[in-house]
């Protein structure tokens, strides 16, 4: 007959206590782990909410400032203060344009390049691309600009900026002595877009080219650098 003595009973009791403590320790550890995971989720949610609220607030503030900004300094301050807002691309583009208008072509060139680098998929990318080429033209880099205008016309054949690019190309041709080629650009534009609002500008440019050609003939200068 098996009898449980005092020693055996004490051993079993200690084993039960030890097992119970082990289970409690395991549950406590799991509880801490679950708490930490839950805390992480809560923290992540709070961060997301804070970021969303701040982003919306920044967008509203930046949009408001963009609506009242008029000077180059204001556009620059807006862009530097709210670089991730929805108004930042427009502010950067406006800053580049204002620098160009002020005759600071080097700065405008760099700013248009910054726009292209930061926002390669933005809907106003073509404006920055053309602006950069026009900076080169304004700096007197006619051969570079001519290639730039051609590249723009190939990259954005249906752009609303096509007339400006075509006229820029014609100006570069004229500046490099290729007057007949410049005339062809304007004539082709008028033929293709007889109702365009840019037609009058093209016709005026043709008149100036014709006057230059007459003056060149009187002075004995060639009207084409290749002739």
N, C-alpha and C positions, 0 to 999 in steps of 0.2 A: 504494500500500500504506500502510495506517494503522499507524504505530508509536507506541507509548506511550513518551514521553520521561520523563526523570527528574522534570520539573516536573509533568507530567500524573499520574504515579504518586503523587507526593506530595500532589497536590490530591485525588485519589480517596481516598487514605488518610485525609486530614484530614476529608473529607466523611463517610467511614464512621465515624470516631471521633466526629464531631459528632452523627451520627444515632444512634449507639449511646448517647452521653451523653444525648441527648434522650429516648430510650426509657427509659433507666434513671431519669432524672429524673421522667418521667411515672409510671412504676411506683412509684417511691418516694413521690411525692405521693399516688397512689391508695392506697398502703399506709398512709400516715399518716391519710388520710381514713377508710379502713376501720377503722383502729385507734381513731380518735376516736369513730366511730359505735358500734363494739363497746363501747368504754369507757362511752359514754353508756347503752347498753342494760344493761350490767352494773351501772352506778351506779343506774339506775332500778330494776332488780331488787332491789338491796340496800336501796334506800330503801323499796320496797314491803314487803320481808320485815321490815325494821326496824319500819315503821309497823304491820304486821299483828301482829307480836309485842308491840309496845308497846300497841297497842289491846287485844289480848286480855289483856295483863297489867293494863292500867288497868281493863278491865271486871271482871276477877276481884277486883282490890283494891277497886274502888268497890262491887261487889256485896257483898263481905265487910263493908265499913264500913256499908253500908245496912242489913245484917242486924242490926248491933249499935247503930246510931244510935237515940237516944231523945229527945234535946233539939233545940231549934230551932237552937242553935249548931252541933251536929254535922251536922245536915242541910245547913246553909248551907256549912260547910267542905267537906263532901263534894261539893256541887254546884259550888262555885267551883274546887275542886282538880281535879275530873274532869268538866268541862262537856260533853265529847263521849262520855262513857261511856254504856253502855246503862242504867246506874242513875241517870243525871242527871235524867231526867224525873220518876222516882218521888221522888227527893230534893227536887226543886223543889216538887212537889205536897205532899209531907209538910211542907216548910218553910212553905208557905202555910197549910196546915191548922193547924200548931202556932201560927203567929202569930194565926190566927183564934181558936183556943181560948184564947189568952192575952189576947184582947180588943184586939189591935192590928189593927183592921179596915182601916185605911188601908194598912198594909204588906202585909197579906194580899191586899187588893184588887189592889195593884200586882204581887204575885208571881203571882197567878192570871192576870193579864193578860200577864205575861211568859211564862208557860207556853203560853198560847193563841197568842202571837206566835211562839215558838220551835218549838212542836210542833203545827202546825195539823192534822196527820193522825194524831196519836197516839190510841191506843185509849182513853185517859183524858181526852180533850178535853172530854167532857161533864161530867166531875167538876169541871174547872177553870171551865167556863162557869157551872155552877150555883153553885160556890163564890164566884165574883165577884158574882153576884146576891145571894147571902146576905150578903155583906159590905155591900152597899148597904142591905139590910134592917136589918142590925145597926146601921148608922149612922143609922137613922131615916128613910131616903129611901124612904118607902112607895109613893109614886106611881111612882117610877123602878123600884123593885123589882117592883111589880105588873106593869109592862110587861115587865120582865126575865123574870119567871116565865112569863108568857104566851109570850114569844119562845122560851124554852127548850122549853116543851111543844110548840110548833110545830116546832122544829128537831129535837127528839129524842122523838118520840111514843112510841117503844117502849123507851125507856131504863129501866134498872133504877133510875134516880133519879127516875122519874116521881112516885112517892108524895111524896117530899120536895119536889118542885117544886109539886105540887098543894097540899100543906099550907102551903107558903110563900105561895102565892097566896091561900089562905084567910086566913092570918094578916094579910096586907096588906089584904084586904077588911075584915076585922074592925077593924083599926087605923084604917081610913079611914071607919068608921061603916057599912059595907055588910054588916051582920050577916046579913040574909036570903040575900044572895049567897054569903057564906061558908058558911052552912049547906048550901046547894045543892052546893057543891064537895065537902064531906064526905059528904053523902048519896049523891051520884052515885058517889063512890069506893066506898063500902060496897056499893052495889047492883051495881057492876061487878066488885068483887073481894071477894066474901063470905068467901073462905078466906084472904085475905091476912094476913100477920103484922102489917100496919099497920092492920088493922081496929080493934083495941082503941084505938089512938091516935086514930083518927078518931072513934070513939064518945065517948071522953073529951073531945075537942075540942067535939063537939056538946053535951055536957052543960054545958060551960063557956059556950058560946054561949047556951044556953037560960037559964042563970042570969043572964047579962048582959042578956038581953032582958027578963026579969022585973024586974030592978032598974031598967032604963031605963023600963019602963012605970010602976013605982011613983013614979019621980022625974019623970015627964012628959017624958023624953027620947025622941026618935025612934030607932027601931032601924035606920033607913036614912037615910043622909045626903041622899038624894034626896027624902025624904018631907017 
